[in-house]
Amino acid sequence: MMNLCLPKIYQVSSRNVHFNRSSLLVPNYKINKSKTEFRDNETNSISHAILENNGFICESGPGFSTFLPLGKRVLNKTISLIREEMNKIDGQEIEMSCVSDLALWSKTGRNSLMGHELFRLRDRKDKEYCLCPTHEEIVTSLVSKYSKSISSHCIGDKKSLRLYQIGKKYRDESRPKHGLLRSREFYMKDMYTFHICEKNVEQTYDEVCRSYETIFEKLNLNYNKALASVGSMGGRKSHEYHVNASVGEDKIFTCKKCSQSISIDLIDAEKHQNLNQKSLCQVTNCNKNLNQNELDEKVEFKKCIEIGHTFILGDRYTKYFNINLEKDSNVVMGCYGIGVSRLVQACVESNNVENIYPNWPLDIAPYKVAIIPAKLGSQEDERSQILVKYLTNMLDSSVFKDEVLVDDRNWMTIGSRLIDTKLIGVPFSIVLGKCIHDEQIEIVINSDSIKSILGKERINCHSRETAIVLKQLVNDYYYMKKDNKLFNYFKNI
């Protein structure tokens, strides 16, 4: 058996921050549905089924969902990732009310433009309000209110004011479906930028777009950036970000030569089914040299999920509000949105195992490591319980703080608990089974069922070496997965 004369730092923990699986609110799994049943039912998608069946969300009404503890952890991590990138580009986080005076929307004309999609309500004094699907009116009114306090160091020739928030939005969808993909209540990150120089608008637009690309790359999403219509938002320039998915309700065309994509909204309806490469090149301004056969080639649209949208709005909103800066300047805007809750489900739709198991990106997995002790009454039971205490104390006080899940349901077999760990998308499991007789622990990469053994020489109870080794395994594995050739080589060793 391993030498478990633990130093004081591991014998007594002032506060354990790991979680026990038996304490989590997770419904019983239902994984016996066929793949085709998910696709044939128009109100569901693979990702929706995974999130509901595996205990991440629960539908509370048409278009409304409750995030359960596992789903809330994923959502919070996604928000943290987005917040980090927004702060890197000098974003200032605020929080605006979800309820807006309807008069603001009437002032910009969007009360009528939004039609039935805008949730409207009246208070006891018969004053009209709405639940905000977006916040252009409120934020422009806010900047107008404080415009006399804004200096050229805040909004100037080379400086823009960048305000963002991450919170709930509302849209009265006529047919909500696909869980978080088309809902009436949803989480969104929206940034609003204010400028006095058109050149600065373009620079900020490019900077935010690069930040979006960083976010989507961290989430391992194979995304497309598509030129898009400004729609009811208005403005002069717009791009959408999509991930391909058969349940997606957006459609894009992609040029086979220059790889630029455009939204189907920019193509005349009569050309949707018979668009050729020549017509597409005219829209994308593709300058590749193509022969006549290539120009005549038909281009098919792809169905996809929109996960982000960017706009240059010009004075679409600022012209309705009096923004008095020190200089006599025309203030223009940009706005940038990411559908946060939709992004969570898009990660599952585009990256899952066997249409049953979520393969979460490492940055947003609900937990990074699960510890699975031996079954109650087995020969390894007593030893594994000692190791659980040691490992949890060590991992809790290291790089895995708040990222450790102990599956303490030791009345279940190790195999059953490994499946459950895979069902919730924990990337790594530490299995304390028969191998502990040989003073070893087993590391399982859940999504690919790859196993690795750590011997006693790498489990040093007088240091944090085991945590460091595990962290290195995590980093190495996710680095390898980005290079399929390298990953497959190591996987087959």
matplotlib code that plots the C-alpha trace (Angstrom):
import matplotlib.pyplot as plt

x = [0.0, 1.1, 2.9, 0.0, 1.8, 0.3, 1.7, -0.6, -1.7, -3.4, -4.6, -6.9, -8.6, -10.1, -12.6, -13.2, -14.2, -14.9, -18.4, -20.0, -22.0, -24.6, -25.5, -26.0, -29.5, -29.3, -32.3, -32.1, -30.6, -32.7, -30.3, -32.4, -33.9, -32.7, -30.7, -33.4, -36.1, -34.3, -34.0, -37.6, -39.1, -39.1, -39.3, -36.0, -32.4, -29.5, -28.1, -31.5, -32.0, -28.5, -28.9, -32.3, -31.7, -28.2, -29.3, -28.2, -31.5, -35.2, -38.0, -40.2, -42.6, -42.6, -39.4, -38.3, -35.7, -34.3, -30.5, -29.8, -26.6, -24.5, -25.9, -25.4, -21.7, -21.3, -23.2, -21.1, -17.9, -19.0, -19.9, -16.5, -14.7, -16.6, -16.2, -12.4, -12.1, -14.4, -12.3, -9.1, -10.4, -11.3, -14.9, -16.7, -19.3, -22.6, -26.1, -29.2, -32.8, -34.6, -37.6, -37.7, -40.0, -41.9, -41.6, -37.9, -38.7, -41.4, -38.9, -36.6, -39.4, -38.6, -41.8, -43.7, -40.7, -40.5, -44.2, -45.4, -41.9, -41.7, -43.1, -45.2, -46.8, -48.5, -48.1, -51.0, -50.9, -51.4, -47.8, -46.4, -43.2, -41.5, -39.1, -35.9, -34.7, -31.8, -30.7, -29.7, -32.4, -31.5, -27.8, -28.0, -30.3, -27.8, -24.8, -26.9, -27.6, -24.0, -22.6, -21.5, -19.3, -17.6, -14.2, -12.1, -10.2, -13.4, -14.7, -12.2, -10.5, -8.6, -10.8, -14.2, -16.5, -17.2, -20.0, -21.2, -23.4, -24.2, -27.7, -31.2, -33.1, -36.7, -38.4, -41.9, -41.1, -44.2, -42.8, -40.0, -38.1, -34.8, -34.3, -31.9, -31.5, -34.9, -36.3, -38.3, -35.9, -32.1, -28.8, -26.9, -23.7, -24.2, -21.6, -22.3, -19.5, -19.6, -17.4, -16.9, -14.7, -15.8, -12.2, -12.3, -15.6, -14.0, -10.9, -13.1, -15.3, -12.3, -11.0, -14.2, -14.5, -11.0, -12.1, -15.2, -13.0, -10.8, -13.8, -15.1, -11.7, -11.4, -14.7, -13.4, -16.1, -15.7, -17.4, -18.2, -18.2, -20.8, -21.7, -25.3, -28.2, -28.6, -32.3, -34.5, -31.3, -30.3, -26.9, -24.5, -22.5, -23.1, -21.6, -23.0, -21.1, -22.4, -21.7, -23.0, -25.9, -28.9, -31.2, -30.0, -32.6, -30.1, -28.7, -25.5, -23.7, -20.0, -17.7, -15.7, -12.8, -12.3, -14.2, -16.2, -19.7, -22.9, -26.3, -29.1, -30.9, -28.6, -29.7, -32.9, -35.5, -35.9, -32.2, -32.0, -32.3, -30.4, -27.5, -24.4, -20.8, -20.7, -23.6, -22.0, -18.7, -20.4, -21.7, -18.6, -16.3, -14.3, -11.3, -10.2, -9.8, -12.5, -13.2, -16.7, -17.5, -16.6, -18.7, -21.7, -21.4, -24.4, -23.8, -25.8, -26.7, -25.8, -28.1, -26.4, -26.8, -26.1, -24.0, -22.9, -23.7, -21.9, -23.1, -21.9, -25.0, -23.9, -26.3, -29.3, -29.9, -27.8, -29.7, -32.7, -30.9, -29.1, -25.4, -23.5, -19.8, -17.1, -16.6, -19.4, -19.3, -21.7, -21.6, -22.0, -22.3, -21.4, -23.1, -22.0, -23.9, -23.2, -26.1, -24.6, -27.2, -27.4, -23.6, -23.7, -26.1, -24.2, -21.1, -23.0, -24.7, -21.4, -19.3, -20.7, -20.0, -22.5, -25.3, -25.5, -22.4, -21.5, -17.8, -17.5, -14.6, -12.2, -12.8, -16.5, -16.8, -18.8, -15.9, -12.5, -11.8, -13.9, -12.6, -14.3, -13.5, -13.9, -17.3, -18.5, -17.4, -14.8, -11.2, -10.1, -12.8, -10.9, -7.7, -9.6, -11.4, -8.1, -6.9, -10.1, -9.4, -5.8, -6.5, -9.4, -7.3, -4.4, -6.5, -8.7, -5.6, -4.0, -4.8, -8.1, -9.7, -13.5, -13.1, -13.2, -16.3, -16.2, -18.6, -19.2, -22.1, -20.0, -23.0, -22.7, -20.0, -17.1, -18.2, -21.7, -20.1, -17.7, -20.7, -22.4, -19.3, -19.1, -22.8, -22.2, -19.0, -16.3, -13.1, -11.0, -11.7, -9.3, -10.3, -9.3, -9.9, -7.8, -4.7, -4.3, -3.0, 0.0, 0.2, -1.2, -4.2, -5.9, -6.6, -9.4, -10.0, -13.8, -14.7, -12.3, -12.1, -8.2, -6.6, -3.3, -1.7, 0.1, 2.5, 3.6, 6.7, 4.4, 2.0, 4.1, 2.0, 4.5, 4.0, 1.4, 3.2, 0.2, -2.0, 0.7, 1.0, -2.8, -2.8, -0.1, -2.2, -5.2, -3.2, -1.3, -4.5, -6.4, -3.4, -3.2, -6.9, -6.4, -4.0, -5.8, -2.7, -0.8, -3.8, -4.5, -0.8, -0.8, -4.2, -3.0, 0.2]
y = [0.0, 3.6, 5.4, 7.6, 9.4, 12.6, 16.1, 18.3, 20.3, 17.2, 15.7, 18.6, 20.7, 24.0, 23.9, 21.2, 22.6, 19.4, 18.1, 14.8, 13.3, 11.9, 15.5, 16.9, 17.5, 15.3, 13.4, 9.8, 9.4, 8.3, 7.2, 4.5, 6.8, 6.2, 8.7, 9.0, 9.7, 12.9, 14.0, 13.2, 15.1, 18.7, 20.1, 18.4, 18.2, 15.9, 18.7, 19.5, 15.8, 15.6, 18.7, 17.6, 13.8, 14.2, 16.8, 20.2, 21.9, 21.4, 22.9, 25.0, 26.1, 26.7, 28.6, 28.7, 26.5, 26.1, 25.6, 22.8, 22.7, 21.1, 23.4, 26.5, 25.6, 25.3, 28.5, 30.4, 29.2, 30.2, 33.7, 33.9, 33.0, 35.7, 38.3, 37.7, 38.4, 41.5, 42.9, 42.4, 44.8, 47.5, 46.5, 48.0, 45.7, 47.2, 45.7, 47.2, 46.4, 43.7, 46.0, 49.1, 52.1, 51.3, 55.0, 54.6, 51.9, 54.1, 56.9, 54.8, 53.2, 49.7, 49.3, 48.7, 47.0, 44.3, 43.4, 40.5, 39.4, 42.1, 41.2, 44.2, 44.9, 47.6, 48.6, 49.5, 53.1, 51.8, 52.8, 50.7, 48.7, 45.9, 43.0, 43.8, 41.5, 43.9, 47.2, 49.8, 52.3, 52.0, 52.2, 55.1, 56.9, 56.2, 57.6, 60.6, 61.2, 61.3, 62.8, 66.0, 64.0, 62.1, 63.5, 63.0, 60.3, 58.3, 59.0, 60.6, 60.3, 57.2, 56.1, 54.5, 53.9, 50.1, 49.0, 45.5, 43.3, 39.6, 38.8, 37.6, 38.8, 38.1, 37.5, 36.3, 33.5, 32.1, 28.5, 28.1, 24.8, 23.0, 23.9, 26.8, 27.3, 29.0, 30.2, 33.0, 33.7, 33.5, 34.7, 37.1, 39.1, 42.5, 45.1, 48.7, 51.0, 54.8, 56.7, 60.2, 58.8, 56.4, 55.1, 54.2, 52.4, 50.1, 49.5, 48.6, 46.4, 44.4, 44.2, 42.8, 40.3, 39.0, 38.7, 36.7, 34.4, 33.8, 32.8, 30.4, 28.8, 28.3, 26.4, 24.2, 25.4, 25.1, 28.4, 30.4, 34.2, 35.3, 38.7, 39.4, 41.7, 44.4, 43.6, 45.5, 46.5, 48.9, 50.2, 49.8, 46.6, 43.3, 39.8, 36.6, 33.8, 30.2, 26.6, 24.0, 22.0, 20.2, 21.6, 25.2, 27.7, 30.0, 29.3, 30.4, 30.1, 29.6, 30.4, 27.3, 29.3, 32.1, 30.4, 33.6, 33.0, 35.1, 34.8, 33.6, 36.9, 38.7, 36.5, 37.0, 34.4, 33.1, 32.3, 30.3, 26.9, 27.7, 30.0, 29.5, 30.3, 33.3, 35.0, 34.2, 35.7, 38.9, 39.2, 38.2, 40.2, 37.0, 37.8, 34.2, 33.3, 30.8, 29.1, 29.1, 25.6, 26.7, 29.8, 27.9, 25.4, 25.3, 26.3, 24.7, 26.5, 25.0, 25.0, 26.4, 27.9, 31.6, 32.1, 35.7, 38.9, 42.1, 45.5, 48.9, 51.0, 54.5, 57.0, 54.7, 55.2, 58.1, 60.5, 60.1, 61.0, 64.2, 63.3, 66.5, 65.9, 68.6, 68.5, 69.2, 65.6, 63.1, 60.1, 56.7, 53.2, 49.6, 46.7, 43.1, 40.1, 36.6, 34.2, 32.8, 30.1, 29.2, 28.9, 26.4, 24.1, 24.7, 23.3, 20.1, 20.0, 20.2, 18.1, 15.0, 11.3, 8.9, 11.5, 10.7, 12.1, 15.8, 16.4, 19.8, 22.1, 21.9, 25.6, 25.0, 21.4, 21.2, 19.6, 18.8, 15.7, 13.0, 10.6, 7.2, 5.1, 1.3, -0.3, -0.7, -4.0, -4.7, -5.6, -2.1, -0.2, 0.8, 1.7, 3.7, 5.8, 6.8, 7.8, 9.7, 11.9, 12.4, 13.2, 15.6, 17.6, 17.7, 18.6, 21.1, 23.0, 23.0, 23.9, 21.9, 23.9, 23.8, 21.4, 18.0, 15.8, 12.7, 10.0, 8.8, 6.5, 3.5, 1.1, 1.3, -0.4, 1.6, 0.9, 2.4, 5.5, 5.9, 5.9, 8.5, 10.7, 10.5, 11.4, 14.7, 15.4, 15.4, 15.0, 12.9, 10.3, 9.0, 5.4, 3.8, 0.2, -3.0, -1.2, 0.4, -3.0, -2.2, 1.3, 2.8, 4.9, 4.8, 8.0, 7.6, 10.1, 9.8, 11.0, 8.6, 5.8, 6.1, 4.9, 5.8, 4.5, 6.7, 4.7, 5.5, 7.3, 10.0, 10.1, 12.0, 12.7, 15.3, 17.6, 18.6, 16.6, 14.4, 17.5, 18.9, 15.6, 15.5, 19.2, 18.3, 15.4, 17.6, 20.3, 17.7, 15.9, 18.9, 20.2, 16.8, 16.8, 20.0, 18.1, 15.0, 13.3, 13.7, 12.7, 9.5, 8.6, 8.8, 7.2, 4.1, 3.6]
z = [0.0, -0.6, 2.2, 3.5, 6.3, 5.2, 6.2, 8.3, 5.3, 3.9, 7.2, 8.1, 5.5, 6.7, 3.8, 1.3, -2.0, -3.9, -4.5, -3.7, -6.6, -4.3, -3.2, -6.7, -8.1, -11.2, -12.6, -13.5, -16.9, -19.9, -22.6, -24.3, -27.0, -30.5, -32.5, -35.2, -32.6, -31.7, -35.3, -36.3, -33.4, -34.6, -31.1, -30.1, -31.2, -30.1, -28.0, -26.4, -25.5, -24.0, -21.9, -20.6, -20.2, -18.6, -16.1, -17.3, -17.9, -17.3, -19.3, -17.1, -19.9, -23.7, -24.4, -20.8, -19.1, -15.6, -15.4, -13.0, -10.9, -13.7, -16.3, -14.2, -13.7, -17.5, -18.0, -15.4, -16.9, -20.4, -19.0, -17.3, -20.5, -22.4, -19.7, -19.7, -23.4, -23.2, -20.4, -22.5, -25.1, -22.6, -22.2, -19.1, -17.6, -16.6, -15.9, -17.4, -16.5, -18.4, -18.4, -20.6, -20.9, -24.2, -25.1, -25.8, -28.4, -29.9, -30.1, -32.4, -34.3, -33.1, -31.1, -34.4, -36.2, -33.5, -33.9, -31.8, -30.8, -28.2, -24.8, -23.8, -20.4, -18.4, -14.7, -12.4, -13.6, -17.2, -18.2, -21.0, -20.7, -22.6, -21.8, -23.6, -26.4, -26.8, -25.2, -27.8, -26.6, -22.9, -23.3, -25.8, -23.3, -20.6, -22.5, -23.4, -19.7, -18.8, -22.0, -20.2, -18.0, -20.9, -21.9, -25.0, -23.1, -23.0, -26.5, -28.8, -32.2, -31.1, -28.2, -27.9, -25.0, -24.7, -22.5, -22.2, -20.1, -19.7, -18.7, -19.6, -22.7, -23.8, -27.2, -27.7, -30.1, -31.9, -31.9, -29.4, -29.9, -29.7, -26.0, -25.7, -29.4, -29.9, -26.6, -25.2, -22.3, -23.0, -21.8, -24.0, -24.0, -25.6, -26.1, -27.2, -28.5, -29.0, -31.3, -32.9, -35.7, -38.5, -38.7, -35.0, -35.5, -38.1, -35.8, -32.9, -35.1, -36.2, -32.6, -31.2, -34.1, -33.3, -29.7, -30.8, -32.8, -29.7, -27.7, -30.3, -30.8, -27.0, -27.2, -30.0, -32.4, -36.1, -36.9, -40.0, -40.2, -42.7, -44.2, -43.0, -43.3, -40.7, -40.4, -37.9, -36.0, -38.7, -39.5, -42.4, -41.7, -40.1, -39.7, -38.2, -36.6, -37.1, -36.4, -38.9, -37.5, -39.1, -36.5, -37.2, -38.5, -40.1, -43.6, -45.2, -48.6, -48.6, -51.5, -52.4, -53.6, -51.1, -48.2, -47.5, -46.3, -46.6, -45.0, -47.1, -46.3, -48.7, -51.6, -53.5, -52.5, -56.0, -56.2, -52.9, -54.7, -57.8, -56.7, -58.8, -57.9, -60.2, -58.3, -55.0, -56.0, -57.0, -53.5, -51.7, -54.1, -54.6, -56.8, -57.5, -61.1, -62.0, -65.3, -66.8, -65.5, -61.9, -62.2, -63.3, -60.5, -58.2, -54.5, -51.7, -48.5, -45.1, -42.1, -39.0, -35.5, -35.1, -32.0, -32.5, -34.4, -34.9, -36.3, -37.2, -36.5, -37.5, -36.0, -36.2, -32.4, -31.4, -33.6, -31.4, -28.2, -27.4, -26.7, -26.1, -26.0, -25.7, -29.4, -31.9, -33.2, -34.6, -32.2, -33.9, -32.5, -32.9, -31.2, -30.7, -29.4, -28.3, -27.5, -24.3, -23.5, -27.2, -27.3, -24.5, -26.5, -29.7, -28.1, -27.4, -30.8, -32.6, -30.2, -28.6, -28.4, -29.9, -29.6, -25.9, -24.1, -24.1, -25.0, -23.3, -24.1, -21.1, -20.2, -19.5, -18.4, -15.2, -13.4, -14.7, -12.6, -11.0, -8.3, -8.3, -5.2, -5.0, -4.5, -0.9, 0.6, -2.0, -1.1, -2.2, -0.3, 2.8, 1.0, -1.6, 1.0, 2.5, -0.9, -1.6, 1.4, 0.4, -3.3, -2.6, -0.1, -2.5, -5.6, -3.7, -2.6, -6.1, -9.7, -9.5, -6.8, -7.2, -10.1, -8.3, -8.2, -5.9, -7.0, -3.5, -4.5, -3.6, -3.7, -7.5, -9.5, -10.8, -14.4, -13.8, -12.2, -15.1, -17.5, -15.4, -15.3, -19.1, -19.3, -17.6, -19.6, -16.9, -19.0, -16.6, -14.0, -11.3, -10.7, -7.3, -8.3, -8.2, -9.3, -5.9, -4.7, -6.9, -5.5, -8.6, -9.6, -13.0, -15.1, -17.6, -20.4, -20.5, -24.0, -25.7, -23.0, -23.0, -19.8, -18.2, -15.0, -12.4, -10.1, -6.6, -7.9, -9.4, -6.4, -3.8, -0.7, 0.5, -2.5, -5.1, -7.8, -8.5, -9.2, -11.4, -13.3, -13.8, -14.9, -17.4, -18.7, -19.1, -21.0, -23.2, -24.1, -25.2, -27.1, -28.9, -29.7, -31.8, -33.9, -35.1, -36.5, -33.3, -31.2, -33.2, -32.9, -29.1, -28.9, -30.7, -28.8]

ax = plt.figure().add_subplot(projection="3d")
ax.plot(x, y, z, "-o")
ax.set_aspect("equal")
plt.show()
